[in-house]
Amino acid sequence: MKKRFIVGTLVLVALLAGCSLDNSPKAVVRKFGKAIENNDMKALAKVATPKTVQLVSTFGSKVQGYAASMSDRKIKKVTEEIDGDTAVVTIIFADGEEENFDLVKIDGKWKVDIDMGSSYK
């Protein structure tokens, strides 16, 4: 009986950890990239601020072209820095170039927050 409780507890902890990782800044940036790649505005709205969704809608073809060029590049490392309700995910490519994504936490969920000063314009 004790063994079953321990195993059940471990499974529950693993499931909860998986849920929280699903909304980590890194995971959200990955979903953001997939949504842009697939031109899936519904999925995009789940992982981006309304301002970012509007920006992507306005500059759709440029953003998709940029995303396509990024998808062919080899990623060396991805880091995330969280500071309260803001985070920055940095993608470091094999050629040494870096791309930063700003995120904000809204209602407990991380959202990509791009402004006109970013590389998407």
C-alpha positions in Angstrom: 0.0 0.0 0.0 2.8 2.4 0.9 4.6 1.6 -2.4 1.4 2.4 -4.4 1.1 5.8 -2.6 4.7 6.7 -3.4 4.4 5.7 -7.0 1.1 7.6 -7.3 2.7 10.6 -5.8 5.6 10.5 -8.1 3.3 10.2 -11.1 1.3 13.2 -9.9 4.4 15.3 -9.4 5.7 14.4 -12.8 2.3 15.4 -14.4 2.3 18.7 -12.5 5.9 19.4 -13.5 5.0 18.7 -17.1 2.1 21.1 -17.0 4.2 23.9 -15.5 7.0 23.3 -18.1 4.4 23.5 -20.8 3.9 27.2 -19.9 7.6 27.9 -19.3 8.9 30.9 -21.3 11.0 28.5 -23.5 8.0 26.4 -24.3 5.9 29.5 -25.1 8.5 30.8 -27.5 8.6 27.3 -29.2 4.8 27.4 -29.5 5.0 31.0 -30.8 7.4 29.9 -33.6 5.2 27.0 -34.6 2.1 29.2 -34.7 3.9 31.7 -37.0 5.3 28.9 -39.1 1.9 27.4 -39.6 0.1 30.8 -39.9 -2.1 29.7 -37.0 -3.6 32.9 -35.5 -5.7 31.0 -33.0 -2.6 29.2 -31.6 -0.7 32.5 -31.8 -3.4 34.3 -29.7 -2.8 31.7 -26.9 1.0 32.5 -26.6 1.3 36.1 -27.5 0.0 39.4 -26.2 -2.8 41.1 -28.1 -0.3 43.8 -29.3 2.0 41.0 -30.7 -0.9 39.3 -32.4 -1.9 42.6 -34.0 1.7 43.2 -35.1 2.0 39.7 -36.7 -1.3 40.2 -38.4 -0.1 43.5 -39.9 3.3 42.3 -41.0 2.3 38.7 -41.6 4.4 37.9 -44.7 7.5 39.6 -43.3 7.1 37.7 -40.0 6.6 34.4 -41.8 9.6 35.0 -44.0 11.7 35.8 -40.9 10.4 32.7 -39.1 11.2 30.5 -42.1 14.8 31.8 -42.2 15.1 31.1 -38.5 13.8 27.5 -38.8 16.7 26.5 -41.1 19.4 27.7 -38.6 21.1 25.4 -36.1 20.4 26.3 -32.5 23.3 25.9 -30.1 21.6 27.0 -26.9 18.4 28.4 -25.5 18.3 30.3 -22.2 15.6 31.9 -20.2 15.8 34.6 -17.5 12.8 35.2 -15.4 12.3 38.4 -13.3 8.9 38.4 -11.7 6.3 38.7 -14.4 8.7 39.3 -17.2 11.1 37.0 -18.9 13.6 36.9 -21.8 14.3 33.8 -23.8 17.6 34.0 -25.8 18.2 31.7 -28.7 21.9 31.3 -29.5 22.6 30.0 -33.0 25.6 27.9 -34.0 27.0 30.9 -36.0 27.1 32.9 -32.7 24.1 35.2 -33.5 21.5 35.6 -30.8 17.7 36.3 -30.9 15.9 37.6 -27.8 12.2 37.2 -27.1 10.5 39.3 -24.4 7.7 37.7 -22.5 5.2 38.9 -19.9 3.0 36.9 -17.5 -0.7 37.6 -18.0 -3.2 35.8 -15.8 -0.5 33.3 -14.8 0.5 32.5 -18.4 3.6 33.6 -20.3 3.0 35.5 -23.5 5.5 36.7 -26.1 5.5 40.4 -26.2 7.0 42.0 -29.3 7.0 45.7 -30.0 7.9 47.7 -33.1 11.5 48.1 -31.9 12.2 44.4 -32.3 13.7 42.6 -35.2 10.3 41.7 -36.6 9.6 45.1 -38.2 
